[in-house]
């Protein structure tokens, strides 16, 4: 376990007694932050590296990296997080470790805002995180960068504007190179979040089949699929194939007034077409690789503590994160049992 605490030009401010409660996951901020936010970073990996780069580069105007913690077990990491947060009084803690739940709970319990890159693994960690979110003064955000990619946001805008009418069904297909079964639950959580965000609905049941859902991968390519039922009546099917020749996704959303087809090839470009029932189609988006990457925009928004106004609502909050993780847990149960699993069976108010 190593930690680095940046030298401060002034003593770290103490949290004043009687401070009003910070906005929680369901209490959005009303003011836009403009000052640099004191940030503690926990863990390693691509998102952690991106935060380090951001603090010294494109987002240095909003990020003040006051401590950087790498390595250690989940329990020792949680203890160090508690200590560092109390020593440095950060505005936000970014947790990007491989087993993040204990560190996230420790940070939330100090009253800090937390950004989580990852998802709780299994129902037990979901329960633990849900209880921490319930009692927290700070707010939890998920680093779901797909929401911030221009192509994905444009599809969300088409649905939110009512151009498709009421959504009745959707299908999505993901292609990617990662066959690591250890990240299967995190990938499922991200897919589930994106699907629910696109159609602005809450999943209520999951039927899953295939090796990806249970953590088994074999051969050159492996895949799995899910059928999700939603609160307002829509049915969404999705599949994921690992080990293919390219990475990206295709998604079709069907509504009472029309259909939207989006194809994204990561690193190359994206195309979105809207078809109206009764004839007529229009290209809404035909863009290059920049439209497929939302990480930089996400980092700036989450590290600056800003929310977007209007129907896009790109910041995924604690409820969104728990719901997405719940889908992954229900999918694993479904794949093991061969039966559909209602999310209510998890015993959580998702």
C-alpha positions, 0 to 999 in steps of 0.5 A: 500500500502506497499513498502520496499526499500532495503538499498544500499551500495552506492547511487542509480546511476542517469540516466545520461543525454544524455544516448543512448536509451535503446533497445525497444521491437524490438531492441534486446540487443547485449551484455549479462549482467553478473552483478546483475541487480537492480530490483523493484518488484510490486505486489504479487502472485506466480511470485512475491514470486518467484522473492523474493526467486530468489533474495535471493537464486538460482538467487542472482547472477543476481538479486538485489531487491532494492524495493518491493511494495505490495497492493493498487489501480491501480492508487496509485500503478502507482504513487508509481511505478513512485516514486520508479523507479525515486528514485532507478534507477532500471534496471528492474521493475517486475509487478505482480499485479492483474490490472497491466496496469497502473503500467506497463505504469508508469514504461515504461514511466520512461525508465526502462525495464519491465517484466509483469506477466499477460496481459491487460484486454480488448481492452481498456487496450491493446490500452493503453499498445500498446501506452506505448510500442510504445513510450518506451525507455525500453523494455517490456517482458512477463512472459510466462514461458511455453516457457522456459519449456524443453518439450515446447521448444523441440517442438518449436525446431522440428518445427524450424528445419524443421522436419515437413515441412510447418505447415498446422494445429495443435490442442491443448487440455489443462486440468487444475484445475483453474475454476476462470473466472477472470483469463480466459483472462490471460489463453487465452493469454498464450495459444495463445502465446504458439501456435503462438510461436510453429508454428512461425506464427501470428494469424489473426482471432479467432472463440471462443465458450464456457463459458471459453471465456466469464468468465462464469464457472459452474458445476464440469468441464467447457470448451471452444474452439477456432479456430485460423487462421494464417497469413501463412495459418495454422489453429489451434484448441484448447480447454480448460477444467477446473476442470479435474482430472489432469493438463497439455496439449496435442498438435499435429502439422501437417506439409507437412513432418510429425507430432509431438505429445507432451503430458505434465502432470504437475508435472509428465513428458512429451513425444514428438514423431515425425512421418514422412509421409510415415512411421517411428516415433521417440521419441524426448523427454521422460522426468520427471517433470523437463521438464514441468516447465520453471519458474526458467529458465524464471526468470533467463533469464528475470531478467538477461536481456539475450536473447537466440540466435537461432530460439527458441526466448523464450523471449516474447516481447511487440509485443508478449504480445499485440498479445496474449492479442488481441487474448483473446479480439477477442475471447471474442467478438467472443463468445459473437457474435457467429461469427469469429473476425479478429484481425484487427477489434481491430484496432491495428497493431498486 
